[in-house]
Amino acid sequence: MGEKTKKIVIVESPKKAREIQKYLGKDYSVKATVGHFKDLPEKEMGVDLKTFKPKFVIKSPNHRKILSQIKKLSQDAEVFIATDPDREGYAIGYFMYEELKKKAKDIKRAEFHEITPKHIKEIIKKAPRFEETNFGLFEAFLGRRVGDRIVGYILSPIASKEIGGRFSVGRVQSPAVRLVVEREREIIAFKPTPYYVLSAVLEKEGIQFVSFYEKQRLEDKELAEKIYSDIKDEKTAVVVDVQKKQVKQSPKPPFTTSVLQQTANSQLRFSPEKTMMLAQDLFENGLITYHRTDSVRISDEAIKNIRKFIKEHFGQEYLPQKAKRYKSKNTQADAHEAIRITNFVPLEKQKQLIQEKGLTEDHFKLLKLIYQRTIASQMKEAVYERTTAKFDIKGYIFKTTGSVIAFDGYKKVYNIEDKEDTQKLPPLKKGETVKKVDQKLEEKWTKPPPRYTEGSLVKKLEELGIGRPSTYATIMKTIKDRGYVVKEGNALRPTEAAYELIDYLDKKYHWVVDYDFTKRMEQFLDYVEQKKKDWKEFVKQLYEKTQSSGRSVISKKMLDYALDLAKKHGKDISDILDNPEELKKFIDQHKETKPTEKQIAYARSLSEKTGLDLPEDVLNDKEKIKKWINKAKKEAMKSYKLSEKQKAVLIKNGREDLIDQPEKALKWLNSYFKKRRKK
């Protein structure tokens, strides 16, 4: 190669690395970090609570190995950091920049919004130096990561202790759980009330159609029955009014992350995290643009291509004179594009691409949705002829509407969600008489609001300004994994634990579940990203909130225990049930200090195993025996031998470093098998 500088491109995923390597050829070496290679430590807070300085560690031996390879390669090289174009991606890139800035000759930032040969070469050509990019992105990541860690680490143990059980509190997950709990309470509290719907079937020239009494819902049963009996024997209806008008329906804008998740959930029954996994694959294989975005903008070049495609495959009449421009509500979003296809070819060809890349039927279903929405967004409106007519039946006014589609427009491609009521009406003239062939009086009942689906919950979070494109799917996954919501069909139902947690937080740490506060915090992070606010201020506010809690709350566990003791000792404690201090005093005076039979047996067996002395006073005191057992367990651990099977699991997961630390190994194995069972 002579004196030519090496060129290194760094991305997150090995698959993306292979794809980009093909496009850039042998002058470049493309390497993957395999996701976040640095993070806060798993087993401790990892944040200094005075300075808020975080301690980031390398996540695993495997990541350490990858990092040292990349460092070697980058010596005197030209490095392009091409991790994802959002906060998380930038953070991975920033950590990499810190590791390489003393080694590499030059470090640039490349943001790929689609993995296509033309786009990648263009971006590499004009990549700015990393120093010139917006460090605010990294600071916003810091604020979110450190802030969320502080809230979770400080409040989860407190909530667990005070409610009794294992509870996890999260800055964004807890408001999401609150939404599901509140909706369920609305449903439970809902009292259905009856209402009455009156309709008459009319006929002209052999065409039958339905008309409704002008007040569609009658609350008054007697009135409904009176009208019904008044018109029952009437054989005709007189047309008193006919209105015809043309109604246009515009296509929807292309997909943002949240709308893609909502649509895939309602149409394909995919969960948001499944949608994101499939979209990730479609993005990495160059079939769609970047899948985390809240923008509806499409680039000029893409619009040109879509318009050309519409003209060729659907004909000039489907093409609006001017291209449609969609603008995002918040201007910041428009740095990105919406989620769209990158290959402007018909559906059969898209399917072929899916097969060539070795992707699945589900990948195709999602790609088809994105294809339809992309193309439709640049097509002409659908046009309906809508006729509204009013009839007089025995002095009562009935109304009917019918629509005929005059031009299908964008619905030729994307006719999923909006259904126009299309009942066929005969030609009607004011003043003429038509036959009445039947009438109906139905009693209906009002319905409670529906439960959230994952799609409608994402929509609600977005409306409330909670969460961002990269977090919706994670929020859904977390609240399911933590056991706060369960899916019934496509709907989300809160569990007992969800009610307990929300009631507790509502009383004691209301700010955690306050929608408005959560929204303001998200906006604060956006300001950090724009360099208008300081990330430490964000973290400080959260930390101070976790420290100032109102009165202490009586947990159900504490209450049940006190009532139990009162019963045992024949005491009446009804006057102190809402006084935490008095209750605690009562419990301390009357609580059982003797260990259980089980504890005594366990201590004895440990004593035999370890040869540790087990004094009499320990056997008589609950607190002392607990301490003794913990000490003896540590002692027993020293001589504990891992089984071959346990060692094999550690090695397979790249944790051979734990083989000589049986205590840590068992802890790791425990959580590993627990996760497996959940799946």
C-alpha positions as CSV (number, residue, x, y, z in Angstrom):
1,M,0.0,0.0,0.0
2,G,2.9,2.3,0.3
3,E,2.5,5.5,2.2
4,K,-1.3,5.6,1.7
5,T,-3.2,6.4,5.0
6,K,-5.4,3.6,6.3
7,K,-9.1,4.4,6.3
8,I,-11.2,2.9,9.1
9,V,-15.0,3.1,9.4
10,I,-16.6,2.3,12.7
11,V,-20.3,1.3,13.0
12,E,-22.3,-0.5,15.7
13,S,-23.3,-3.8,14.1
14,P,-21.3,-6.5,12.4
15,K,-24.0,-6.9,9.8
16,K,-24.0,-3.2,8.9
17,A,-20.2,-3.4,8.8
18,R,-20.3,-6.2,6.2
19,E,-22.8,-4.3,4.1
20,I,-20.8,-1.1,4.1
21,Q,-17.5,-3.0,3.5
22,K,-19.0,-4.2,0.2
23,Y,-19.8,-0.7,-0.9
24,L,-16.5,0.9,0.1
25,G,-14.1,-1.7,-1.1
26,K,-10.6,-2.7,-0.1
27,D,-9.2,0.8,0.7
28,Y,-11.4,0.9,3.8
29,S,-11.6,-1.4,6.8
30,V,-15.1,-1.4,8.4
31,K,-15.3,-2.4,12.1
32,A,-18.3,-2.9,14.5
33,T,-18.4,-1.9,18.2
34,V,-21.2,-4.4,18.8
35,G,-23.6,-1.8,20.3
36,H,-22.7,0.2,23.4
37,F,-19.2,-1.0,24.4
38,K,-19.2,1.3,27.5
39,D,-21.9,1.7,30.1
40,L,-22.5,2.4,33.8
41,P,-21.5,-0.6,35.9
42,E,-24.2,-3.2,36.4
43,K,-23.9,-3.8,40.1
44,E,-23.5,-0.3,41.5
45,M,-24.8,3.2,41.1
46,G,-21.7,4.2,39.2
47,V,-22.3,8.0,39.7
48,D,-20.7,10.3,42.2
49,L,-23.7,11.9,43.9
50,K,-21.7,15.1,44.7
51,T,-20.3,15.9,41.3
52,F,-22.6,13.7,39.3
53,K,-19.6,12.4,37.5
54,P,-20.4,9.0,36.0
55,K,-18.1,6.0,35.9
56,F,-18.3,4.3,32.6
57,V,-16.8,0.8,32.3
58,I,-16.2,-1.5,29.4
59,K,-19.2,-3.9,29.2
60,S,-17.6,-7.3,28.7
61,P,-14.3,-9.1,28.0
62,N,-15.5,-9.4,24.4
63,H,-16.0,-5.6,24.1
64,R,-12.5,-5.1,25.6
65,K,-11.1,-7.4,22.9
66,I,-12.9,-5.5,20.1
67,L,-11.7,-2.2,21.4
68,S,-8.1,-3.1,21.5
69,Q,-8.3,-4.4,17.9
70,I,-9.8,-1.1,16.8
71,K,-7.2,0.9,18.6
72,K,-4.4,-1.1,16.9
73,L,-5.9,-0.6,13.5
74,S,-6.5,3.1,14.1
75,Q,-2.8,4.0,14.7
76,D,-2.1,6.9,12.3
77,A,-5.2,6.1,10.3
78,E,-8.0,8.3,9.1
79,V,-11.0,7.2,11.1
80,F,-14.7,7.7,10.3
81,I,-17.0,7.2,13.2
82,A,-20.3,6.2,11.6
83,T,-22.4,5.0,14.5
84,D,-26.2,5.7,14.3
85,P,-27.4,9.3,13.7
86,D,-29.0,9.9,17.1
87,R,-28.1,10.5,20.7
88,E,-27.3,6.9,21.6
89,G,-25.3,6.4,18.4
90,Y,-23.4,9.6,18.9
91,A,-22.6,8.5,22.5
92,I,-21.0,5.3,21.3
93,G,-19.1,7.4,18.7
94,Y,-18.0,9.9,21.4
95,F,-16.6,7.1,23.6
96,M,-14.8,5.7,20.6
97,Y,-13.5,9.2,19.8
98,E,-12.1,9.6,23.3
99,E,-10.3,6.2,23.0
100,L,-8.8,7.0,19.6
101,K,-8.0,10.7,19.5
102,K,-4.4,10.3,20.6
103,K,-3.8,7.4,18.1
104,A,-5.6,8.3,14.9
105,K,-4.3,10.8,12.5
106,D,-7.7,12.3,11.9
107,I,-11.2,11.4,13.2
108,K,-14.4,12.3,11.3
109,R,-18.1,11.9,11.9
110,A,-20.1,10.2,9.2
111,E,-23.9,9.9,9.7
112,F,-25.5,7.4,7.4
113,H,-29.3,7.8,7.1
114,E,-29.5,4.9,4.6
115,I,-27.2,2.1,3.8
116,T,-27.0,2.5,0.0
117,P,-23.7,2.7,-2.0
118,K,-24.4,6.2,-3.3
119,H,-25.4,7.7,0.0
120,I,-22.5,6.2,1.9
121,K,-19.8,7.4,-0.6
122,E,-21.3,10.9,-0.5
123,I,-21.4,11.1,3.3
124,I,-17.8,9.8,3.6
125,K,-16.7,12.4,1.1
126,K,-18.1,15.3,3.1
127,A,-17.7,14.0,6.7
128,P,-16.8,16.8,9.1
129,R,-14.1,16.4,11.7
130,F,-15.4,14.9,14.9
131,E,-14.3,18.0,16.9
132,E,-16.7,20.1,14.8
133,T,-19.8,18.1,15.6
134,N,-22.4,18.8,18.2
135,F,-21.1,17.5,21.6
136,G,-24.6,18.5,22.9
137,L,-25.8,15.1,21.7
138,F,-23.3,13.4,24.0
139,E,-24.3,15.6,26.9
140,A,-28.0,14.9,26.4
141,F,-27.1,11.2,26.4
142,L,-25.3,11.7,29.7
143,G,-28.2,13.5,31.2
144,R,-30.6,10.8,30.3
145,R,-28.4,7.9,31.3
146,V,-27.2,9.3,34.5
147,G,-30.5,10.8,35.5
148,D,-32.4,7.6,34.8
149,R,-29.8,5.6,36.7
150,I,-30.1,7.9,39.8
151,V,-33.9,7.7,39.8
152,G,-34.0,3.9,39.3
153,Y,-31.2,3.2,41.8
154,I,-32.4,5.4,44.6
155,L,-36.1,4.9,44.3
156,S,-36.5,1.2,43.4
157,P,-35.0,-0.1,46.7
158,I,-37.1,2.4,48.7
159,A,-40.3,1.5,46.9
160,S,-39.5,-2.2,47.3
161,K,-38.9,-1.9,51.0
162,E,-41.9,0.3,51.7
163,I,-44.4,-1.5,49.5
164,G,-43.0,-4.9,50.3
165,G,-41.8,-7.0,47.3
166,R,-39.6,-6.2,44.3
167,F,-40.4,-3.0,42.6
168,S,-38.6,-1.0,39.9
169,V,-39.2,2.8,39.5
170,G,-38.2,4.5,36.2
171,R,-38.3,8.1,35.1
172,V,-40.2,7.2,31.9
173,Q,-41.5,3.6,32.6
174,S,-43.5,4.7,35.7
175,P,-45.6,7.3,33.9
176,A,-46.3,4.7,31.2
177,V,-47.5,2.2,33.9
178,R,-49.7,5.0,35.4
179,L,-51.5,5.5,32.1
180,V,-52.4,1.8,31.9
181,V,-53.6,1.8,35.6
182,E,-55.7,4.9,35.1
183,R,-57.3,3.6,32.0
184,E,-58.2,0.3,33.8
185,R,-59.7,2.2,36.7
186,E,-61.8,4.2,34.3
187,I,-63.0,1.0,32.8
188,I,-63.9,-0.5,36.2
189,A,-65.7,2.6,37.3
190,F,-67.6,2.9,34.1
191,K,-71.4,2.6,34.4
192,P,-73.1,1.7,31.0
193,T,-76.2,3.7,30.3
194,P,-78.8,2.7,27.7
195,Y,-79.6,4.8,24.6
196,Y,-81.9,4.2,21.6
197,V,-81.3,4.2,17.9
198,L,-84.2,4.6,15.5
199,S,-83.8,3.7,11.8
200,A,-86.0,3.3,8.8
201,V,-85.3,1.2,5.7
202,L,-86.3,3.1,2.5
203,E,-86.5,2.0,-1.1
204,K,-86.5,3.5,-4.5
205,E,-86.2,1.8,-7.9
206,G,-85.4,-1.5,-6.2
207,I,-82.5,0.0,-4.2
208,Q,-82.8,-0.2,-0.4
209,F,-81.0,2.1,2.0
210,V,-81.0,2.9,5.7
211,S,-81.9,6.3,7.2
212,F,-81.6,7.3,10.9
213,Y,-83.7,9.5,13.0
214,E,-82.0,13.0,13.0
215,K,-81.1,12.6,16.7
216,Q,-78.9,9.6,16.4
217,R,-78.9,8.8,20.1
218,L,-82.1,9.1,22.1
219,E,-81.6,8.9,25.8
220,D,-85.4,9.0,26.4
221,K,-86.9,5.6,26.1
222,E,-90.5,6.8,26.1
223,L,-89.9,9.3,23.3
224,A,-88.1,6.7,21.2
225,E,-91.0,4.3,21.6
226,K,-93.5,7.0,20.8
227,I,-91.8,7.9,17.5
228,Y,-91.4,4.2,16.7
229,S,-95.1,3.5,17.1
230,D,-96.0,6.8,15.2
231,I,-94.1,5.8,12.1
232,K,-94.7,2.0,12.3
233,D,-97.7,1.9,9.9
234,E,-96.4,4.7,7.6
235,K,-95.6,3.3,4.1
236,T,-93.8,6.3,2.5
237,A,-91.2,9.0,3.2
238,V,-90.9,12.4,1.5
239,V,-87.5,13.7,0.4
240,V,-87.2,17.2,2.0
241,D,-83.6,18.0,1.2
242,V,-80.7,16.6,-1.0
243,Q,-77.1,17.9,-0.7
244,K,-74.3,16.6,-3.0
245,K,-70.7,17.5,-2.4
246,Q,-67.3,16.4,-3.4
247,V,-65.1,15.3,-0.5
248,K,-61.4,15.0,-0.9
249,Q,-59.2,12.8,1.3
250,S,-55.5,13.5,1.5
251,P,-52.8,10.9,2.0
252,K,-51.1,10.6,5.3
253,P,-47.5,11.8,5.7
254,P,-44.7,9.1,5.6
255,F,-43.9,7.2,8.8
256,T,-42.2,8.5,11.9
257,T,-41.0,5.8,14.4
258,S,-44.0,6.1,16.7
259,V,-46.6,6.0,13.8
260,L,-44.8,3.0,12.3
261,Q,-45.0,1.3,15.7
262,Q,-48.7,2.2,16.0
263,T,-49.6,1.1,12.5
264,A,-47.7,-2.2,12.7
265,N,-49.3,-2.9,16.0
266,S,-52.9,-2.3,14.8
267,Q,-52.5,-3.8,11.3
268,L,-49.9,-6.6,11.8
269,R,-50.2,-7.2,15.6
270,F,-46.5,-6.6,15.9
271,S,-45.2,-5.4,19.3
272,P,-43.2,-2.1,19.2
273,E,-40.0,-4.0,20.0
274,K,-40.6,-6.5,17.2
275,T,-41.3,-3.7,14.8
276,M,-38.0,-2.1,15.8
277,M,-36.0,-5.3,15.4
278,L,-37.4,-5.9,11.9
279,A,-36.8,-2.2,11.0
280,Q,-33.2,-2.4,12.2
281,D,-32.7,-5.3,9.8
282,L,-34.4,-3.5,7.0
283,F,-32.2,-0.4,7.6
284,E,-28.9,-2.4,7.9
285,N,-29.7,-4.2,4.7
286,G,-30.2,-1.0,2.9
287,L,-34.0,-1.3,2.3
288,I,-35.3,1.6,4.3
289,T,-33.9,4.9,5.8
290,Y,-32.9,5.2,9.5
291,H,-35.8,3.9,11.6
292,R,-35.5,6.2,14.6
293,T,-36.9,9.5,13.7
294,D,-39.8,11.9,14.5
295,S,-39.6,13.7,11.2
296,V,-42.0,13.5,8.3
297,R,-39.7,15.2,5.8
298,I,-38.5,13.4,2.7
299,S,-35.4,14.5,0.8
300,D,-35.8,16.3,-2.5
301,E,-34.0,13.5,-4.3
302,A,-36.3,10.8,-2.8
303,I,-39.4,12.9,-3.8
304,K,-38.1,13.0,-7.4
305,N,-37.7,9.3,-7.4
306,I,-41.1,8.6,-5.8
307,R,-42.8,10.9,-8.3
308,K,-41.1,9.2,-11.2
309,F,-42.2,5.8,-9.8
310,I,-45.8,6.9,-9.5
311,K,-45.9,8.2,-13.1
312,E,-44.4,5.0,-14.5
313,H,-46.4,2.5,-12.4
314,F,-49.7,4.2,-11.8
315,G,-50.0,6.8,-14.5
316,Q,-49.9,10.6,-14.8
317,E,-53.4,11.0,-13.3
318,Y,-52.2,9.8,-9.9
319,L,-49.4,12.3,-9.8
320,P,-50.2,15.7,-8.1
321,Q,-48.9,18.7,-10.1
322,K,-46.7,19.7,-7.3
323,A,-44.8,17.5,-4.9
324,K,-46.3,17.2,-1.4
325,R,-44.1,18.7,1.3
326,Y,-44.6,17.4,4.9
327,K,-43.3,19.5,7.8
328,S,-42.6,18.2,11.3
329,K,-44.2,19.9,14.3
330,N,-40.9,20.5,16.0
331,T,-38.3,21.9,13.7
332,Q,-35.5,20.0,15.3
333,A,-36.8,16.7,14.1
334,D,-36.3,17.7,10.5
335,A,-32.5,17.1,10.6
336,H,-33.6,13.5,9.8
337,E,-35.9,12.1,7.2
338,A,-39.0,10.1,7.7
339,I,-38.9,6.3,7.4
340,R,-39.1,5.5,3.7
341,I,-38.0,2.9,1.2
342,T,-34.6,3.4,-0.4
343,N,-35.3,1.3,-3.6
344,F,-38.0,2.8,-5.7
345,V,-39.2,-0.5,-7.3
346,P,-42.6,-2.2,-7.3
347,L,-43.7,-4.6,-4.5
348,E,-42.7,-7.8,-6.3
349,K,-39.2,-6.5,-6.6
350,Q,-39.1,-5.4,-2.9
351,K,-40.1,-9.0,-2.0
352,Q,-37.3,-10.3,-4.2
353,L,-34.8,-8.0,-2.4
354,I,-36.1,-9.4,1.0
355,Q,-35.4,-12.9,-0.2
356,E,-32.0,-12.1,-1.6
357,K,-31.0,-10.7,1.8
358,G,-32.2,-13.8,3.5
359,L,-34.9,-11.9,5.5
360,T,-38.3,-13.3,6.6
361,E,-42.0,-13.0,5.7
362,D,-42.4,-10.6,8.7
363,H,-39.7,-8.3,7.3
364,F,-41.6,-8.2,4.1
365,K,-44.9,-7.4,5.8
366,L,-43.2,-4.4,7.5
367,L,-41.4,-3.3,4.4
368,K,-44.7,-3.5,2.5
369,L,-46.3,-1.1,5.0
370,I,-43.4,1.3,4.6
371,Y,-43.5,1.0,0.8
372,Q,-47.2,1.7,0.7
373,R,-47.0,4.7,3.0
374,T,-44.0,6.2,1.2
375,I,-45.5,6.0,-2.3
376,A,-49.1,7.0,-1.1
377,S,-47.7,10.1,0.6
378,Q,-46.8,11.6,-2.8
379,M,-50.0,10.6,-4.6
380,K,-53.2,12.5,-5.4
381,E,-56.1,12.8,-3.0
382,A,-59.0,10.3,-3.1
383,V,-62.2,11.9,-4.2
384,Y,-65.7,10.9,-3.0
385,E,-69.1,12.1,-4.2
386,R,-71.1,12.3,-0.9
387,T,-74.9,12.6,-0.9
388,T,-76.8,13.6,2.2
389,A,-80.6,13.4,2.1
390,K,-83.3,14.2,4.6
391,F,-86.8,12.6,4.7
392,D,-90.0,13.4,6.4
393,I,-91.8,10.3,7.9
394,K,-95.0,11.3,9.6
395,G,-93.5,14.7,10.7
396,Y,-90.3,13.2,11.9
397,I,-87.0,13.9,10.1
398,F,-84.7,11.0,9.1
399,K,-81.3,11.4,7.5
400,T,-79.1,9.2,5.3
401,T,-75.7,9.6,3.6
402,G,-74.0,7.6,0.8
403,S,-70.6,8.0,-0.7
404,V,-69.4,6.9,-4.1
405,I,-65.7,6.9,-4.8
406,A,-65.0,9.1,-7.8
407,F,-61.2,8.7,-7.9
408,D,-59.3,6.3,-5.7
409,G,-56.0,8.4,-5.7
410,Y,-53.6,7.4,-3.0
411,K,-56.0,4.7,-1.8
412,K,-54.9,2.6,-4.8
413,V,-51.8,1.9,-2.8
414,Y,-52.6,2.5,0.9
415,N,-56.2,1.9,1.9
416,I,-55.7,0.7,5.4
417,E,-57.1,2.8,8.1
418,D,-59.8,5.2,6.9
419,K,-63.0,3.7,5.8
420,E,-65.5,6.0,4.1
421,D,-69.1,4.8,4.6
422,T,-70.2,3.7,1.2
423,Q,-73.9,2.9,1.0
424,K,-75.3,3.1,-2.5
425,L,-78.1,5.6,-2.9
426,P,-80.6,5.8,-5.8
427,P,-80.9,9.2,-7.5
428,L,-83.1,11.4,-5.2
429,K,-85.0,14.6,-5.9
430,K,-86.4,17.1,-3.4
431,G,-90.2,16.6,-3.0
432,E,-90.4,13.1,-4.3
433,T,-91.9,10.2,-2.3
434,V,-90.1,6.9,-1.6
435,K,-91.3,3.6,-0.1
436,K,-90.6,2.8,3.6
437,V,-90.2,-1.0,3.9
438,D,-89.1,-1.4,7.5
439,Q,-88.2,0.4,10.8
440,K,-86.1,-0.6,13.8
441,L,-85.7,0.6,17.4
442,E,-82.5,-0.7,19.0
443,E,-81.5,-0.4,22.6
444,K,-77.7,0.1,22.9
445,W,-75.4,0.6,25.8
446,T,-72.6,3.2,26.2
447,K,-69.2,1.5,26.2
448,P,-66.2,2.1,28.5
449,P,-63.0,3.5,27.0
450,P,-60.9,0.6,25.5
451,R,-57.8,-0.7,27.1
452,Y,-54.5,0.6,25.6
453,T,-52.8,-1.5,23.0
454,E,-49.0,-1.1,22.7
455,G,-49.7,1.0,19.7
456,S,-52.2,3.3,21.3
457,L,-50.0,3.6,24.4
458,V,-47.0,4.7,22.3
459,K,-49.4,7.2,20.6
460,K,-50.5,8.5,24.0
461,L,-46.9,8.9,25.3
462,E,-46.0,10.8,22.2
463,E,-49.0,13.1,22.6
464,L,-47.9,13.8,26.2
465,G,-44.4,14.4,25.1
466,I,-43.0,11.5,27.1
467,G,-40.2,9.4,25.6
468,R,-38.5,9.8,22.2
469,P,-38.3,7.6,19.0
470,S,-35.4,5.5,20.4
471,T,-37.2,4.8,23.7
472,Y,-40.9,3.8,22.9
473,A,-40.1,0.2,22.2
474,T,-37.8,-0.1,25.2
475,I,-40.5,1.4,27.5
476,M,-43.1,-1.2,26.2
477,K,-40.6,-4.0,26.7
478,T,-39.7,-2.9,30.2
479,I,-43.2,-2.6,31.6
480,K,-44.0,-6.1,30.3
481,D,-40.7,-7.6,31.5
482,R,-41.0,-6.1,35.0
483,G,-44.5,-7.6,35.3
484,Y,-46.5,-4.3,35.5
485,V,-48.6,-5.1,32.4
486,V,-49.8,-8.2,30.7
487,K,-51.1,-8.6,27.2
488,E,-54.6,-10.0,26.7
489,G,-55.0,-10.3,23.0
490,N,-53.6,-7.1,21.8
491,A,-54.7,-5.1,24.9
492,L,-52.6,-4.2,27.9
493,R,-53.9,-4.9,31.4
494,P,-52.2,-3.7,34.6
495,T,-51.2,-6.3,37.2
496,E,-51.7,-6.0,41.0
497,A,-48.1,-4.8,41.3
498,A,-48.8,-1.9,38.9
499,Y,-51.6,-0.7,41.2
500,E,-49.5,-1.0,44.3
501,L,-46.6,0.9,42.7
502,I,-48.6,3.7,41.2
503,D,-50.6,4.3,44.4
504,Y,-47.4,4.4,46.3
505,L,-45.5,6.7,43.9
506,D,-48.6,8.9,43.6
507,K,-48.6,9.5,47.4
508,K,-44.9,9.7,48.0
509,Y,-43.0,10.6,44.9
510,H,-45.7,12.1,42.7
511,W,-43.2,13.9,40.4
512,V,-42.0,10.5,39.1
513,V,-45.5,9.8,37.6
514,D,-46.4,13.4,36.8
515,Y,-46.8,13.5,33.0
516,D,-46.1,17.2,32.8
517,F,-42.9,17.0,34.8
518,T,-41.7,14.0,32.6
519,K,-42.5,16.1,29.5
520,R,-40.5,19.1,30.8
521,M,-37.6,16.8,31.5
522,E,-37.6,15.5,27.9
523,Q,-37.7,19.1,26.7
524,F,-34.8,19.9,29.1
525,L,-32.7,17.1,27.4
526,D,-33.6,18.6,24.0
527,Y,-32.2,21.9,25.2
528,V,-29.1,20.2,26.4
529,E,-28.7,18.7,22.9
530,Q,-29.0,22.3,21.5
531,K,-26.3,23.5,24.0
532,K,-28.9,25.7,25.8
533,K,-28.8,23.9,29.1
534,D,-26.4,21.9,31.2
535,W,-26.8,18.1,31.6
536,K,-25.7,18.3,35.2
537,E,-28.5,20.6,36.0
538,F,-30.9,18.0,34.7
539,V,-29.4,15.3,36.9
540,K,-29.2,17.6,39.9
541,Q,-32.9,18.4,39.7
542,L,-33.8,14.7,39.5
543,Y,-31.4,13.8,42.4
544,E,-32.8,16.6,44.6
545,K,-36.3,15.3,43.9
546,T,-35.4,11.8,45.0
547,Q,-34.1,13.2,48.3
548,S,-37.1,15.2,49.3
549,S,-39.9,12.9,49.9
550,G,-42.9,13.9,51.9
551,R,-44.2,12.0,54.8
552,S,-43.3,8.3,55.2
553,V,-45.9,6.0,53.8
554,I,-47.4,3.0,55.5
555,S,-46.9,0.0,53.2
556,K,-49.5,-2.7,52.9
557,K,-46.9,-5.2,54.2
558,M,-46.3,-3.1,57.4
559,L,-50.1,-2.6,57.9
560,D,-50.8,-6.4,57.6
561,Y,-48.0,-7.2,59.9
562,A,-49.2,-4.8,62.6
563,L,-52.7,-6.0,62.3
564,D,-51.5,-9.6,62.7
565,L,-49.5,-8.7,65.8
566,A,-52.4,-6.8,67.2
567,K,-54.6,-9.9,66.8
568,K,-52.0,-12.2,68.3
569,H,-51.6,-10.0,71.4
570,G,-55.3,-9.0,71.6
571,K,-54.6,-5.3,71.1
572,D,-56.8,-2.7,69.4
573,I,-54.7,-0.4,67.1
574,S,-57.5,1.2,65.1
575,D,-56.5,4.7,66.3
576,I,-52.9,4.5,65.0
577,L,-53.5,2.8,61.6
578,D,-52.6,6.0,59.7
579,N,-49.7,7.1,61.9
580,P,-46.5,5.6,60.6
581,E,-44.4,6.5,63.6
582,E,-46.8,5.0,66.2
583,L,-47.3,1.9,64.1
584,K,-43.6,1.4,63.9
585,K,-43.3,1.7,67.6
586,F,-46.1,-0.8,68.1
587,I,-44.4,-3.3,65.8
588,D,-41.0,-2.9,67.5
589,Q,-42.6,-3.6,70.9
590,H,-44.5,-6.6,69.9
591,K,-42.6,-8.1,67.0
592,E,-41.4,-11.7,67.1
593,T,-37.7,-11.8,68.0
594,K,-37.3,-15.5,67.8
595,P,-36.0,-17.0,64.6
596,T,-38.2,-19.4,62.6
597,E,-37.6,-23.2,62.7
598,K,-36.4,-23.0,59.1
599,Q,-33.7,-20.4,60.0
600,I,-32.5,-22.4,62.9
601,A,-32.2,-25.6,60.8
602,Y,-30.4,-23.7,58.0
603,A,-27.9,-22.1,60.5
604,R,-27.2,-25.6,62.0
605,S,-26.5,-27.1,58.6
606,L,-24.1,-24.2,57.7
607,S,-22.4,-24.6,61.0
608,E,-21.6,-28.3,60.2
609,K,-20.4,-27.4,56.7
610,T,-18.1,-24.6,57.7
611,G,-17.2,-25.6,61.3
612,L,-18.1,-22.1,62.4
613,D,-19.2,-21.8,66.1
614,L,-23.0,-21.2,66.5
615,P,-23.6,-19.5,69.9
616,E,-26.9,-20.0,71.9
617,D,-27.8,-16.2,71.9
618,V,-27.7,-16.3,68.0
619,L,-30.3,-19.1,68.0
620,N,-32.6,-17.0,70.1
621,D,-32.5,-13.7,68.1
622,K,-33.9,-13.2,64.7
623,E,-31.6,-10.3,63.8
624,K,-28.4,-12.0,65.1
625,I,-29.2,-15.3,63.2
626,K,-29.6,-13.3,60.0
627,K,-26.2,-11.7,60.4
628,W,-24.6,-15.1,61.4
629,I,-26.1,-16.8,58.3
630,N,-24.8,-14.2,56.0
631,K,-21.3,-14.5,57.4
632,A,-21.4,-18.3,57.3
633,K,-22.6,-18.2,53.7
634,K,-19.6,-16.1,52.7
635,E,-17.3,-18.6,54.5
636,A,-19.0,-21.6,52.7
637,M,-18.5,-19.8,49.4
638,K,-14.7,-19.8,49.8
639,S,-14.6,-23.6,49.4
640,Y,-17.5,-23.8,46.9
641,K,-16.7,-25.5,43.6
642,L,-18.6,-24.7,40.4
643,S,-20.0,-27.7,38.5
644,E,-18.7,-28.4,35.0
645,K,-22.1,-27.4,33.6
646,Q,-22.0,-24.0,35.4
647,K,-18.5,-23.4,34.1
648,A,-19.6,-24.2,30.5
649,V,-22.5,-21.7,30.7
650,L,-20.0,-19.0,31.9
651,I,-17.5,-19.7,29.1
652,K,-20.2,-19.8,26.5
653,N,-21.3,-16.3,27.6
654,G,-17.8,-14.8,27.7
655,R,-17.7,-14.7,31.5
656,E,-14.8,-17.0,32.2
657,D,-13.4,-14.3,34.4
658,L,-15.9,-15.4,37.1
659,I,-14.8,-19.0,37.3
660,D,-12.4,-18.2,40.2
661,Q,-15.0,-16.1,42.0
662,P,-17.8,-18.6,42.9
663,E,-19.9,-16.1,44.8
664,K,-20.1,-13.6,41.8
665,A,-20.5,-16.6,39.4
666,L,-23.5,-17.9,41.3
667,K,-25.1,-14.4,41.3
668,W,-24.5,-14.1,37.6
669,L,-25.8,-17.6,36.8
670,N,-28.9,-16.9,38.9
671,S,-29.9,-13.8,37.0
672,Y,-29.0,-15.5,33.7
673,F,-31.3,-18.4,34.3
674,K,-34.0,-16.1,35.6
675,K,-34.0,-14.2,32.4
676,R,-34.1,-17.4,30.4
677,R,-37.2,-18.6,32.3
678,K,-39.0,-15.3,31.6
679,K,-38.5,-15.8,27.9
